[in-house]
Amino acid sequence: VCSGDPWDVIIVGSGPAGIIVADRMSEAGKKTLLLEQGGPSYYTTGGRARPNWVDNTELSRVDVPGLYKSIFSNSEGNLTCPPDIVNSFQGCTVGGSTAINAGLFFQPPASDWDRYFPDGWKNSDMQSAIKKLGAKQPSTDNPSYDGKRYLQSGYVVARQWLVEGAGYKEVALNDGPENHCKSKVFGHPVYNYEGGQRSGPVKTYLQSALQRENFSLKTGARVLRVSRDSETATGVEVQSSGSNNATLEHCIKEGGRVILSAGAILSPQLLMWSGIGDSEILTNISAQGLVKVPSPDWINNTAVGDKVFDNPNTFIELFSEAISSYDYKFSDPVAADRDLYLQLRSGPYSFASQTSAFWDFIQQGDDVVGCQGTIDSSGYMDYMKNGTITLNVYGTSGLRSTGRVGLDDKGIALPSANFYADKRDAQAVATFIHNIFAALPSTLTPLNIAKNSTLEQLTTWLSTWSPYTMGNVQHWSSSCRIGSCVDVDAKVVGMKNLFVVDASISAPLTTNPAMGTMIIAERAVERILALKS
Ligand SMILES: Cc1cc2nc3c(=O)[nH]c(=O)nc-3n(C[C@H](O)[C@H](O)[C@H](O)COP(=O)(O)OP(=O)(O)OC[C@H]3O[C@@H](n4cnc5c(N)ncnc54)[C@H](O)[C@@H]3O)c2cc1C
């Protein structure tokens, strides 16, 4: 029995991709339902979780960029997914992980589309999607509302090291093809903020969707599976929050569509619970009653959940007498910085803590591997002494080691990353570090790895687990790739009207994934709307 009238399009998940798809589908006149299992995040969505110093403002903890890091230690506001929903650190709230992330907003280089995406998704095909995103979503590399740059001592030292020493070009990182090539470039991080506050799809696309009468957002609505009649999706089965095991059915009209935008870990789980995936996994979870479709109607596709990717992270602690470290606080910020933020949306709390970013590509035979460096304003773990900053080094595009989204014994998604399973990956990241270490000035000292380490020593160090190495950064992508899991229109292989549009369908990108995922969502909408049926 359908709950309410049927929809033209039902979208599962209000992350950046889901919100963009919902806005564009409703703009195209489709009667559109967006379902999100989590609750409010930004102030404008009803989010009120925040430290006392932000009381009496129209801000929640989500709106204040400088409260970003507190998400890892303070769960107030139920913004992250509980363990009975997914076995990883993700946003389960309006905006998905863009409501809890740092807001770093980097445009993937043109070479990513050309190298790693199929026909129809090459750089030239992506231009209209990139333009549409740029027109709708503000971003800035100078986030403080008063126009001044704060916490720049780390930038000055890094600039001297990488630009003057190592030959990186200092650029505006998203501007123009020659700058966003991400090839030996250095600059100020770009954030999707506006007016000293977090922006992102909730503040842009979602607001335009909410103006339309043919659009509806329902929160607290966890979709369990897609209902289907053989290869035709008919709707989704939803477990309403608070209700004990009660479910209801939202239906689509004949000719309607279901689009999964639940993220790179949960979209594969939804497919599996809907009887689409590796038959071995389907057999296991159907024994627990999690698959409702009879086995003859299962769609056996081992590409569901396969080759999931996250960036392997290495933290390098660097010390210089010339640096003043800055430690962000949730409850008790430095009074002057608190006032600067509250009165002028300016100062350190107008950004998440990163003060510079840079990229290079490492050539390995015919292959290239992208590497990214992002420098934070403080030390980490055992290295909190003033003068210390943290360099996060990520391996990015072109890495060969990937994992799999499996399910735990309760059927809940559990990603594996398999970092450096292919040794060439560790060698590529080590080469990136070795190259920049060669240019370290005498005034800047790495604290957790020797400055004069050989390439072999660096390779061994970064591929041996420690609190500083082999870390996940929760940039999950690539678990339902175009060509094997979905087709070039983002349609699930074997299904007529079921789609996946989120980080799942992206290849590993050279940059942090949010902006690329949003571009992909714009492109997928163009292709879906162009389909005949
Ligand atoms: C801590 C952290 C920091 C990050 N920092 C950055 C950064 O600075 N820059 C950057 O580019 N990227 C960053 N990322 C990654 C980036 O945020 C993600 O790549 C991006 O949000 C992925 O978008 P998505 O649309 O694929 O899915 P998600 O953002 O994962 O959104 C999926 C949404 O679907 C909902 N959902 C899932 N399953 C269901 C269901 N069954 N029923 C109903 N709703 C469901 C979820 O609750 C969630 O709201 C960060 C991620 C994390 C976790």
Ligand as a Chemical Component Dictionary entry (heavy atoms), coordinates in Angstrom:
data_LIG
# 
_chem_comp.id                   LIG 
_chem_comp.type                 NON-POLYMER 
_chem_comp.pdbx_formal_charge   0 
_chem_comp.three_letter_code    LIG 
# 
loop_
_chem_comp_atom.comp_id 
_chem_comp_atom.atom_id 
_chem_comp_atom.alt_atom_id 
_chem_comp_atom.type_symbol 
_chem_comp_atom.charge 
_chem_comp_atom.model_Cartn_x 
_chem_comp_atom.model_Cartn_y 
_chem_comp_atom.model_Cartn_z 
_chem_comp_atom.pdbx_ordinal 
LIG C1  C1  C 0 34.765 14.180 8.500  1  
LIG C2  C2  C 0 34.742 14.376 7.022  2  
LIG C3  C3  C 0 35.471 15.422 6.456  3  
LIG C4  C4  C 0 35.465 15.618 5.076  4  
LIG N1  N1  N 0 36.095 16.713 4.551  5  
LIG C5  C5  C 0 35.946 16.997 3.233  6  
LIG C6  C6  C 0 36.395 18.227 2.694  7  
LIG O1  O1  O 0 36.865 19.106 3.409  8  
LIG N2  N2  N 0 36.260 18.424 1.350  9  
LIG C7  C7  C 0 35.697 17.481 0.527  10 
LIG O2  O2  O 0 35.664 17.689 -0.683 11 
LIG N3  N3  N 0 35.222 16.332 1.031  12 
LIG C8  C8  C 0 35.287 16.086 2.358  13 
LIG N4  N4  N 0 34.716 14.956 2.865  14 
LIG C9  C9  C 0 34.024 14.035 1.947  15 
LIG C10 C10 C 0 32.694 14.577 1.398  16 
LIG O3  O3  O 0 31.963 15.228 2.407  17 
LIG C11 C11 C 0 31.912 13.427 0.770  18 
LIG O4  O4  O 0 32.701 12.902 -0.278 19 
LIG C12 C12 C 0 30.557 13.837 0.204  20 
LIG O5  O5  O 0 29.739 14.389 1.203  21 
LIG C13 C13 C 0 29.874 12.627 -0.431 22 
LIG O6  O6  O 0 28.633 13.019 -0.929 23 
LIG P1  P1  P 0 27.490 11.976 -1.266 24 
LIG O7  O7  O 0 26.371 12.774 -1.862 25 
LIG O8  O8  O 0 28.060 10.874 -2.068 26 
LIG O9  O9  O 0 27.014 11.313 0.101  27 
LIG P2  P2  P 0 26.948 11.698 1.627  28 
LIG O10 O10 O 0 27.505 13.032 1.913  29 
LIG O11 O11 O 0 27.498 10.528 2.357  30 
LIG O12 O12 O 0 25.391 11.774 1.931  31 
LIG C14 C14 C 0 24.553 10.651 1.939  32 
LIG C15 C15 C 0 23.287 10.963 2.724  33 
LIG O13 O13 O 0 22.378 9.896  2.518  34 
LIG C16 C16 C 0 21.751 9.579  3.733  35 
LIG N5  N5  N 0 21.349 8.170  3.674  36 
LIG C17 C17 C 0 22.175 7.103  3.542  37 
LIG N6  N6  N 0 21.466 5.972  3.536  38 
LIG C18 C18 C 0 20.173 6.329  3.666  39 
LIG C19 C19 C 0 18.965 5.581  3.737  40 
LIG N7  N7  N 0 18.977 4.245  3.658  41 
LIG N8  N8  N 0 17.805 6.249  3.888  42 
LIG C20 C20 C 0 17.784 7.622  3.961  43 
LIG N9  N9  N 0 18.909 8.361  3.917  44 
LIG C21 C21 C 0 20.082 7.723  3.760  45 
LIG C22 C22 C 0 22.812 9.831  4.773  46 
LIG O14 O14 O 0 22.216 10.010 6.063  47 
LIG C23 C23 C 0 23.494 11.081 4.228  48 
LIG O15 O15 O 0 22.873 12.254 4.713  49 
LIG C24 C24 C 0 34.732 14.731 4.240  50 
LIG C25 C25 C 0 34.011 13.679 4.809  51 
LIG C26 C26 C 0 33.993 13.495 6.183  52 
LIG C27 C27 C 0 33.195 12.379 6.761  53 
# 
loop_
_chem_comp_bond.comp_id 
_chem_comp_bond.atom_id_1 
_chem_comp_bond.atom_id_2 
_chem_comp_bond.value_order 
_chem_comp_bond.pdbx_ordinal 
LIG C1  C2  SING 1  
LIG C2  C3  SING 2  
LIG C2  C26 DOUB 3  
LIG C3  C4  DOUB 4  
LIG C4  N1  SING 5  
LIG C4  C24 SING 6  
LIG N1  C5  DOUB 7  
LIG C5  C6  SING 8  
LIG C5  C8  SING 9  
LIG C6  O1  DOUB 10 
LIG C6  N2  SING 11 
LIG N2  C7  SING 12 
LIG C7  O2  DOUB 13 
LIG C7  N3  SING 14 
LIG N3  C8  DOUB 15 
LIG C8  N4  SING 16 
LIG N4  C9  SING 17 
LIG N4  C24 SING 18 
LIG C9  C10 SING 19 
LIG C10 O3  SING 20 
LIG C10 C11 SING 21 
LIG C11 O4  SING 22 
LIG C11 C12 SING 23 
LIG C12 O5  SING 24 
LIG C12 C13 SING 25 
LIG C13 O6  SING 26 
LIG O6  P1  SING 27 
LIG P1  O7  DOUB 28 
LIG P1  O8  SING 29 
LIG P1  O9  SING 30 
LIG O9  P2  SING 31 
LIG P2  O10 DOUB 32 
LIG P2  O11 SING 33 
LIG P2  O12 SING 34 
LIG O12 C14 SING 35 
LIG C14 C15 SING 36 
LIG C15 O13 SING 37 
LIG C15 C23 SING 38 
LIG O13 C16 SING 39 
LIG C16 N5  SING 40 
LIG C16 C22 SING 41 
LIG N5  C17 SING 42 
LIG N5  C21 SING 43 
LIG C17 N6  DOUB 44 
LIG N6  C18 SING 45 
LIG C18 C19 SING 46 
LIG C18 C21 DOUB 47 
LIG C19 N7  SING 48 
LIG C19 N8  DOUB 49 
LIG N8  C20 SING 50 
LIG C20 N9  DOUB 51 
LIG N9  C21 SING 52 
LIG C22 O14 SING 53 
LIG C22 C23 SING 54 
LIG C23 O15 SING 55 
LIG C24 C25 DOUB 56 
LIG C25 C26 SING 57 
LIG C26 C27 SING 58 
# 
